[in-house]
């Protein structure tokens, strides 16, 4: 069941990311939904699952995006593992710590990604800090929204069923 949920989350993130590929700022994506999915999985299921989700999601995203295959996969693998480790060591169950985790994971991912590209392509290490910060904040907001929706969905169904049964009793 856990594997199916992780694969579904990565699949939805990959489909949405490729659909929203035109949503950019200065040539860089405003949101990295695959990274959001990897961080979510790492926080929800731990370091090993985050590592595997990062490797799978990153490699598939690299293959779909073109360029050097494996750079994004390695960066997401590193981030998925460390987010899972930190999520197990600290209490990350409230929106603010989760937001900080999503933002920090985005910053670390971008540094790893740019550093690996600089090494592979033998070029200078360059960062666009404003774009990275914007993406980090958007990723944080999307990640918090994802947690709220996924964690609130079971309770929503139960509340709706309870409300329907209350309305049925009142009518008679």
N, C-alpha and C positions, 0 to 999 in steps of 0.2 A: 504494500500500500504506500509506504514511504517513497519507494523508488518511482512508482507511478506518479505521485504528486510532484516529485522533483523534476521528472522528465516533462510533465505537463507544464510546470512553471517555466522551465527553460524553453520549451516549445512555443508557448504563448509569448514569452519575452523576445525570442528570435523573430517570430512572425511580426510582432508589433514594431520591433526595432527596424526591420527591413522595410516595413510599411512607412514608418516615420523617418526614413533616411533623408528626406529632403528638409527636415526641420533642423536647420543648422544656424550657428552664429560664428561668423568669421571662419567658415569652413569646417568647424568642429561641431559635433552633435551636441544638442542641448541636454539630452538625457541618454544614458546608457542603460537600457532596460535589462540587458543580459547581466550587467554588473549588479543591478538592483536585485535581480532574481538570485544571483550567486550569494550576495550578502544576506538576503532573506533566508535562503536555505541554510547558510552557515550559522546564522543566529538561531534558527528554529531546530536544526538537527545536529549541529556540532561540526568539529573541525574536519573529520574525514569526509563527511558528506559534502561540506563546503569545498573541500579540495577537489573532489571528483566532479562536482557541479561546475566549478571554475574551469577545470580542464576540458570537460565536454563542451560547455557553453562557449568558452573562449576559442577553442579549435573550430567549432562550427561557425562562429561569428567571423573568424579570420577567413575561413574558406569562402563564406558568402560575400565578404567585403572586398576580397582581393588583397594584394600586397603580400607581405611575408607571413606565411601561415605558421602559427606557433607562438608569435610574440604576444598577442593578446591572450592566448591560452595560458601561457606561462604567467603572465601578469595576473590574470584572474585566478589561477591556481594558488599563487602566493597569497593573494588577498583573501580568497575563500578559506584557506587554512588558518591564517592569522585571525580573521574575524571569528571563526569558530572557536579558536583557543581563547580569545579574549571574551567572547560571549559566555564561555563556560566558567571563566574566572571571576567575572564581574556580573552584577545584577543589571541586565539589559532588558527589563520588561516594561519600562515606561517609555512614552514617546520621546522625551528629550534625550536619554542615553542612546536610544535607537537612532535618532536623527544624527547625533554626534558620530555614531558608528558608521552610518551611511556616508556622511561627509568625509570622515577620515579615510574610509575605505576607497572612496573615489579619488582623493588626493594621492594616496599610496599607489593605487592602480595607475594613475596618470604618470607618476614619477617612474614607476617600474616600466610602463609601456614605452615612454619616451627614452629612457635609458637603454632599454633593450634594442629599440630601433636605432639609436645612435651607435651602439656597438655593432649591430648587424650590417648597417649601411655605411659604416665608417664616416659618420658625419658628426657635427657638433651637437651637443645636448642643448636643446632649446625648449623652453616652456612658455606657454601663453597663460599667465596666471589669472587674468580676468576671466578667460574662457573656462579654465579649470575650476575656478571658484563658482562660476555660474552653474556649470554642470554638477558640481558637488552639492550645491543647494537644491537644484532641481531633483537630483537623485535622492537626496534626503527627504524631500517632500513626497516624492512618489513612493519611496520605501515606507514611510510612515503611513501613507494612505493605504498601501498594500497590506500592512499589518492590521490596520483598523478594519478594513473590509474583510479580510480572511478570518480574523479572530472574531469579528462581530457577526459574521454570516450565520453560524450555527445558532446563536442566541436570537437572531432575528427570526429565523424559521420557528423556533420554539415559542417566541412571544406572539407571533402571528397565529400559530395554532391555538394558543391559550386564549387569545382575544376572540377567535372564531367560536371556540367552545363556550366562552362567556356570553357572546351574543346569542348563540343558540339556546342557552338556558334562560336568558331573559325574555325571549319571545314567547315561550310557553308558560 
